[in-house]
């Protein structure tokens, strides 16, 4: 998990805080790891529209921790649907208020700063 966290510009502490906010279960399906699979169970979900062409992310686009199934077959599939077909309320709630945004205020400040910088870059490219 430490290597995955590093690729997403997070510390292990950040990951643990997100997991704590989520109640140690997947933010979408509500299931947790069984037995020994805890280390490889979690996938760090992030907004692919932010850091699209990089092998790492800024950290501000991290949304939460998902099980592999929800990460691959849930969010990835859902985000490709047209907006008028996105009627899964639990997913909409997750995307609107991701667990990573509910962590400590220092992280909140960092996320808001990174998002502001990204928005300024987007606006300057228009």
C-alpha positions as CSV (number, residue, x, y, z in Angstrom):
1,X,0.0,0.0,0.0
2,X,2.9,2.3,0.6
3,X,4.0,2.2,-3.0
4,X,0.4,2.9,-4.2
5,X,0.1,5.7,-1.8
6,X,3.3,7.3,-3.0
7,X,2.1,7.1,-6.6
8,X,-1.0,9.1,-5.5
9,X,1.1,11.6,-3.6
10,X,-0.2,10.4,-0.3
11,X,1.4,9.2,2.9
12,X,0.5,6.0,4.6
13,X,-1.1,8.2,7.3
14,X,-3.3,9.8,4.7
15,X,-4.5,6.4,3.5
16,X,-5.2,5.3,7.0
17,X,-7.2,8.4,7.7
18,X,-9.3,7.8,4.6
19,X,-9.8,4.2,5.6
20,X,-10.9,5.4,9.1
21,X,-13.4,7.9,7.6
22,X,-14.8,5.0,5.5
23,X,-15.2,2.7,8.5
24,X,-12.5,0.3,7.2
25,X,-14.9,-0.8,4.4
26,X,-15.1,-0.1,0.6
27,X,-16.7,3.3,0.1
28,X,-19.1,1.9,-2.4
29,X,-20.1,-1.7,-1.6
30,X,-19.5,-1.4,2.1
31,X,-17.5,-4.6,2.3
32,X,-14.1,-5.0,3.9
33,X,-11.3,-7.4,3.3
34,X,-11.6,-10.9,4.6
35,X,-8.7,-12.8,6.1
36,X,-5.2,-12.1,4.7
37,X,-6.1,-10.0,1.6
38,X,-6.0,-6.6,3.4
39,X,-2.8,-5.3,1.8
40,X,-3.8,-6.0,-1.8
41,X,-7.6,-5.4,-1.3
42,X,-7.6,-1.7,-1.5
43,X,-7.4,0.5,-4.6
44,X,-6.9,4.2,-4.3
45,X,-9.6,5.8,-6.4
46,X,-8.9,9.2,-8.0
47,X,-10.5,11.4,-10.6
48,X,-8.9,10.4,-13.9
49,X,-9.8,13.7,-15.5
50,X,-7.2,15.4,-13.3
51,X,-3.9,13.6,-13.7
52,X,-4.8,11.8,-16.9
53,X,-1.4,11.3,-18.7
54,X,0.8,10.7,-15.7
55,X,1.9,7.6,-13.9
56,X,1.3,9.4,-10.6
57,X,-1.4,11.8,-9.3
58,X,-1.3,15.2,-7.5
59,X,-3.1,13.7,-4.5
60,X,-5.8,16.4,-4.7
61,X,-7.9,14.2,-7.0
62,X,-7.9,11.1,-4.7
63,X,-11.5,10.3,-3.7
64,X,-11.3,7.2,-1.5
65,X,-10.4,3.6,-1.1
66,X,-12.3,1.0,-3.0
67,X,-12.2,-2.8,-3.3
68,X,-10.8,-3.9,-6.6
69,X,-14.3,-4.8,-8.0
70,X,-15.8,-1.4,-7.3
71,X,-12.7,0.4,-8.6
72,X,-12.6,-1.5,-11.9
73,X,-16.2,-2.4,-12.6
74,X,-17.9,0.3,-10.6
75,X,-16.4,3.7,-10.9
76,X,-14.6,3.2,-14.2
77,X,-17.8,1.9,-15.8
78,X,-20.0,4.5,-14.2
79,X,-18.0,7.5,-15.2
80,X,-18.3,6.6,-18.9
81,X,-22.1,6.7,-18.8
82,X,-23.9,9.8,-20.1
83,X,-24.9,12.1,-17.2
84,X,-28.6,11.4,-17.8
85,X,-28.0,7.7,-17.2
86,X,-26.1,8.1,-13.9
87,X,-28.9,7.2,-11.5
88,X,-27.0,5.1,-8.9
89,X,-27.5,7.2,-5.8
90,X,-24.8,5.6,-3.7
91,X,-22.2,6.3,-6.5
92,X,-23.5,9.8,-6.9
93,X,-23.1,10.5,-3.2
94,X,-19.6,9.0,-3.3
95,X,-18.5,11.2,-6.2
96,X,-20.1,14.3,-4.8
97,X,-18.7,13.9,-1.3
98,X,-15.7,11.5,-1.4
99,X,-14.3,10.1,1.8
100,X,-10.8,11.7,1.1
101,X,-12.4,15.1,1.3
102,X,-13.6,14.4,4.8
103,X,-10.2,13.8,6.4
104,X,-8.2,16.2,8.5
105,X,-8.3,19.9,7.8
106,X,-4.6,20.0,6.8
107,X,-5.4,17.5,4.1
108,X,-8.5,19.5,3.2
109,X,-6.4,22.7,2.8
110,X,-3.9,20.8,0.6
111,X,-6.6,19.4,-1.6
112,X,-8.3,22.7,-2.0
113,X,-5.0,24.4,-2.9
114,X,-4.2,21.7,-5.5
115,X,-7.7,21.9,-7.0
116,X,-7.4,25.7,-7.2
117,X,-4.0,25.4,-9.0
118,X,-5.4,22.8,-11.4
119,X,-8.4,25.1,-12.2
120,X,-6.2,28.1,-12.8
121,X,-4.1,26.0,-15.2
122,X,-7.2,24.8,-17.0
123,X,-8.5,28.4,-17.3
124,X,-5.1,29.6,-18.6
125,X,-5.2,27.0,-21.4
126,X,-8.6,28.2,-22.7
